[in-house]
Amino acid sequence: MSPAIAAKEGGRQRRAGSHHHCLDVRSEVPPALALCGDGLPGGEAEALLPPPPESGLRGSRGCRAELGSILLLLVLYVLQGIPLGLAGSVPLILQSKSASYTDQAFFSFVFWPFSLKLLWAPLVDAVYLRGFGRRKSWLVPTQYVLGLFMIYMSTQVDVLLGDGEGRGPDVVALTVTFFLFEFLAATQDIAVDGWALTMLSRENVGYASTCNSVGQTAGYFLGNVLFLALESASFCNKYLRFQPQPQGIVTLSDFLFFWGAVFLITTTLVALLKKEDKELIPTKEETKGITDTYRLLFSIIKMPAVLTFCLLILTAKVGFSAADAVTGLKLVEEGVPKEHLALLAVPMVPLQIILPLIISKYTAGPQPLNTFYKAMPFRLLLGLEFAFLVWWTPKVKHEGGFPVYYYVVILLSYALHQITLYSMYVAIMAFNAKVSDPLIGGTYMTLLNTVSNLGGNWPSTVALWLVDPLTVKECAGAREQTCGTTVAAELCTEAGGSCVTTLDGYYVESVICVILGFGWWFLLGPKFKKLQDEGQTSWKCKRTN
């Protein structure tokens, strides 16, 4: 629904590994529930690990013996979640400052780096300073840049967000700033994921996925839900203060400065005190990894079955774009406090943990895409229900805010949305694992999941972009004036009139998206399901070496 509470399907993928060209992949849906290498096809998780030491360099060790390394991974993943959470909170802040949906569309490019990091992941894996450490060569400078950039931006962000007195938000500068944040966080993710495989012993490496899931969830919660709550004057005055004040307890400037300092301190400690296990650093594999990986990706995508899958999955999520990308922002526009929307994510966490476990029982068979196909019409219909929810919102609003039953309805709607979303997500992940060539499964899955994530990113951006052009406004109170453009709206105001919305583009877009979605379901859905009937040879990549 909103960037704060809606599950992002175009999100985080895992690193590009160098062992056998395996790219450990994971899509983010949402930050709270990224699942680790368990989804890789038969034995692929094992392929990501270095071979056990033959000379007993590292004996059997319990998790207590490596508690320090586990805690370090947890801290690094928490830090990774902070920029992700902050980026998710900015659209809600922009909406509360009456930013246009065209501006929101432009800012949505901020969420693309985690879906595109496959493009530079092989470089991060292959280029490093051997004396400093393979992963630290990227982790340390990346986190230093993030920390310094956060501290610098703490002095500028108030200006970029606008003063509310005639100067609006500088959306271009904010987009560039947070795009860089996300790019650096994605690069840090590649380095940390790679380091996790060698930092822990073979019997304890499974804790890396726990650190990732828990750490990034905590970081996202701190950067999004907690920040929006503490930044809200109304929330702080109602729940945390005895004397009301015009501002929240923290501002975005304070938050950026604090976490910038935390990044710098943590990175310095890691650089000085934590050593990489040099016994586990490859000496030959990385030198040939870059060009080989890119050639491999190109050869995979040229295969007819893969190309068909990519074209279909890139268009499959068009029908959900209005509901997923615009609904939350519309609720804020109608007066729902942004911090209340953010807090709705909290009771959803147990559901988001349980759903993949239940749905995986239905997607574990030979035809996982059947679940995707069956869930799709229900998710499309929920798009219409979301539109009704937005229409209903101003009708139940009263002077003190919104009644409790209104939030219950939102919560139930969001829970139903999560069920359909996870049904489709788990089905796609299961299918990707099923068809991936076991010899190059990591690289294969990364490519398929990257395309799947992009299939959610671009429709969301387009949906945000189209809201304003599809909206019809009239100038009330001034003759011979229109509100078709920004200049015309200003002339209407100067003439003593005001622009009144006669047709909200969100409702038009919601109907169009649902029609397109059902069109895809009827016409292309059967073809999509038929990909399950392709033989294994249709998915195997022919390699010359």
Buried (B, 14 or more C-beta within 10 A) or exposed (E): BBBBBBBBBBBBBBBBBBBBBBBBBBBBBBBBBBBBBEBBBEEBBEBBBBEEBEEEEBEEEEBEEBEEBBEBBBBBBBBBBBBBBBBBBBBBBBBBEEBBBBBBBBBBBBBBBBBBBBEBBBBBBBBBEEEEBBBBBBBBBBBBBBBEBBBBBBEBBEEBBBEEEEEBBBBEBBBBBBBBBBBBBBBBBBBBBBBBBBBBBBBBBBBBBBBBBBBBBBBBBBBBBBBBBBBBBEBBBEEEEEEEEEEBBBBBBBBBBBBBBBBBEBBBEBBEEBEBBEEBBBEEBBEEBBEBBBBBBEBBBEBEBBEBBBEBBBBBBBBBBBBBBBBBBBBBBBEBBBBBBBBBBEEBBEEBEEBBEEBBEBBEEEBBBBBBBBBBBBBBBBBBBBBEBBBEBEEEBEEEBBEEEBBEBBBEBBBBBBBBBBBBBBBBBBBBBBBBBBBBBBBBBBBBBBBBBBBBBBBBBBBBBBBBEBBBBBBEEBEEBBBBEEEBBEBBBEBEBBBEEEEBBBBBBBBBBBEBBBEBBEEBBEEBBEBBEBEEEBBBBEEEE
